[in-house]
């Protein structure tokens, strides 16, 4: 989760007087609250680098702050198994991309509640193009493996997962481009228009 979670008192009041070591100072959580997830991801990333210097660390977070893309990939949190949550995931991917975090995804099928075969299938039809693609469910909720809903839906999901693996070189290259240029994979219309105009202008000038 990468942020303090209190399921009894959700105001955050219980964390206000927690003290952290802050670059030589002892400061309260009230000061560090916004950057807590960033610093925790950074500590994890740098610790893994020291432990395994010849491997690239892989860290997943659902919380962050400006610069989180240097240390972690992100998923969009514990979404509900609803059509509204599925629809919301796409603008969330776009917003995260505009915020500098291109390596994103959601829990395919939603994390909380009960899915249907059609909803899970539609979710996979979005998720197969996300850098971070997983089916993840609350242990207290209903199972939502693709085969749970029968061969019809399982076959469609399998088709899209196979397509994902065929497109893996493209996805990897696009993610590398996002890392190098800052241009995200999920691009809202305003970014596509700007990019198109910029390219048109440069072609005209040349």
NUFITI-787841 format. One record per residue (C-alpha): residue in three letters; y, x, z. Coordinates in steps of 0.2 Angstrom, whole numbers, plus 2048, in hexadecimal, padded with zeros to 3 digits. Layout:
NUFITI-787841
     r     v     u     w
   ALA     Y     X     Z
...
This chain:
NUFITI-787841
     r     v     u     w
   UNK   800   800   800
   UNK   80B   80F   804
   UNK   817   805   80F
   UNK   816   7FF   821
   UNK   80E   7EE   821
   UNK   80F   7E2   830
   UNK   806   7D2   82D
   UNK   80C   7CA   83E
   UNK   81E   7CF   83D
   UNK   824   7D0   82B
   UNK   836   7D3   82F
   UNK   833   7E6   831
   UNK   83A   7E6   842
   UNK   82B   7EF   84A
   UNK   82E   7FE   83F
   UNK   841   800   843
   UNK   83E   80D   851
   UNK   830   817   849
   UNK   835   829   848
   UNK   831   834   839
   UNK   833   847   836
   UNK   841   848   82A
   UNK   844   859   822
   UNK   846   861   833
   UNK   84D   851   83C
   UNK   845   843   845
   UNK   84C   833   83E
   UNK   848   821   83F
   UNK   83F   816   833
   UNK   850   80C   831
   UNK   856   81C   828
   UNK   847   820   81D
   UNK   841   80E   819
   UNK   846   80E   807
   UNK   83F   81F   803
   UNK   82F   81E   80E
   UNK   823   81A   800
   UNK   82B   828   7F5
   UNK   829   835   802
   UNK   817   82F   807
   UNK   812   830   7F4
   UNK   81A   841   7F3
   UNK   811   848   802
   UNK   801   841   7FC
   UNK   804   849   7EA
   UNK   809   85A   7F1
   UNK   7FB   85A   7FD
   UNK   7EE   857   7EF
   UNK   7F6   864   7E5
   UNK   7F4   871   7F3
   UNK   7E2   86B   7F6
   UNK   7DD   86B   7E3
   UNK   7EA   876   7DA
   UNK   7E0   875   7CA
   UNK   7E0   862   7C9
   UNK   7EE   855   7C6
   UNK   7F0   84A   7D5
   UNK   7EE   837   7D2
   UNK   7F7   82C   7DE
   UNK   7F8   819   7DE
   UNK   806   810   7E7
   UNK   80D   7FE   7E7
   UNK   81E   804   7EF
   UNK   82A   811   7EA
   UNK   83C   816   7E7
   UNK   846   81F   7DA
   UNK   83B   82E   7D4
   UNK   82A   826   7D9
   UNK   823   82A   7C7
   UNK   823   83D   7CC
   UNK   815   83A   7D9
   UNK   80C   829   7D6
   UNK   807   81C   7CA
   UNK   80B   80A   7CF
   UNK   802   7F9   7D0
   UNK   80C   7E9   7D2
   UNK   805   7E4   7E3
   UNK   7FA   7D6   7EA
   UNK   7FD   7C9   7DD
   UNK   7F6   7B7   7DD
   UNK   7E9   7B1   7D1
   UNK   7F5   7A6   7C8
   UNK   7FC   7A4   7B7
   UNK   80E   7A7   7BE
   UNK   808   7B8   7C5
   UNK   801   7BD   7B5
   UNK   811   7B8   7AC
   UNK   81B   7C2   7B9
   UNK   811   7D2   7B7
   UNK   819   7D5   7A5
   UNK   82B   7D6   7AA
   UNK   826   7E0   7BA
   UNK   81E   7ED   7AE
   UNK   82E   7ED   7A4
   UNK   839   7EE   7B3
   UNK   82F   7FD   7BA
   UNK   830   805   7AA
   UNK   843   804   7AA
   UNK   843   80B   7BB
   UNK   83A   81B   7B5
   UNK   828   816   7BA
   UNK   81D   814   7AA
   UNK   80C   815   7B1
   UNK   80A   803   7B7
   UNK   7FD   7F5   7B8
   UNK   7F8   7E6   7C2
   UNK   7E8   7DF   7CA
   UNK   7E0   7D7   7BB
   UNK   7DC   7C5   7C0
   UNK   7E7   7C6   7D0
   UNK   7E3   7CC   7E1
   UNK   7E5   7BC   7EC
   UNK   7DD   7AB   7E8
   UNK   7D0   7A4   7DC
   UNK   7D0   7A9   7C9
   UNK   7C9   7A0   7BA
   UNK   7C0   7A7   7AB
   UNK   7CF   7A4   7A0
   UNK   7DC   7AB   7AC
   UNK   7D2   7BB   7AE
   UNK   7CF   7BD   79C
   UNK   7E2   7BA   798
   UNK   7E6   7C7   7A6
   UNK   7DA   7D4   79E
   UNK   7E3   7D1   78D
   UNK   7F3   7D7   795
   UNK   7EB   7E4   7A0
   UNK   7E1   7ED   792
   UNK   7F2   7F5   78C
   UNK   7F8   7FA   79D
   UNK   7F6   80C   7A3
   UNK   7EF   806   7B3
   UNK   7E1   7F9   7B0
   UNK   7D6   7F2   7BE
   UNK   7CE   7E3   7C4
   UNK   7D2   7E2   7D7
   UNK   7CF   7D4   7E3
   UNK   7D2   7D0   7F6
   UNK   7C1   7D2   7FF
   UNK   7C4   7C0   806
   UNK   7C6   7B8   7F5
   UNK   7BA   7B3   7E8
   UNK   7B2   7C0   7DD
   UNK   7B9   7C2   7CB
   UNK   7AF   7CE   7C2
   UNK   7AF   7CA   7AF
   UNK   79C   7C4   7AF
   UNK   7A0   7B8   7BD
   UNK   7A7   7AB   7B1
   UNK   799   7AC   7A4
   UNK   795   7B4   794
   UNK   7A3   7AC   78A
   UNK   7B1   7B4   794
   UNK   7A7   7C4   798
   UNK   7A6   7C8   785
   UNK   7B8   7C5   782
   UNK   7BD   7D1   791
   UNK   7B0   7DE   78B
   UNK   7B8   7DD   77A
   UNK   7C9   7E1   781
   UNK   7C3   7EF   78C
   UNK   7BA   7F7   77D
   UNK   7CA   7F6   774
   UNK   7D3   7FF   782
   UNK   7C7   80D   781
   UNK   7CA   80E   76E
   UNK   7DD   80F   771
   UNK   7DC   81B   780
   UNK   7E3   82A   775
   UNK   7F2   81F   770
   UNK   7F4   819   782
   UNK   7F3   82B   789
   UNK   800   831   77B
   UNK   80C   823   77F
   UNK   80B   827   791
   UNK   80E   839   78E
   UNK   81D   834   784
   UNK   824   829   792
   UNK   822   838   79D
   UNK   82B   844   791
   UNK   839   838   78B
   UNK   83B   82A   799
   UNK   837   81D   78C
   UNK   82B   811   794
   UNK   81B   809   78D
   UNK   820   7F7   791
   UNK   831   7F6   789
   UNK   83C   7E6   78B
   UNK   846   7E0   77C
   UNK   856   7E8   781
   UNK   84E   7F9   781
   UNK   845   7F6   770
   UNK   856   7F0   768
   UNK   85F   800   76F
   UNK   851   80B   769
   UNK   851   803   758
   UNK   864   805   756
   UNK   864   817   75C
   UNK   857   81C   74F
   UNK   860   812   741
   UNK   870   81B   745
   UNK   868   82C   745
   UNK   85F   829   734
   UNK   870   823   72D
   UNK   879   833   733
   UNK   86C   83E   72C
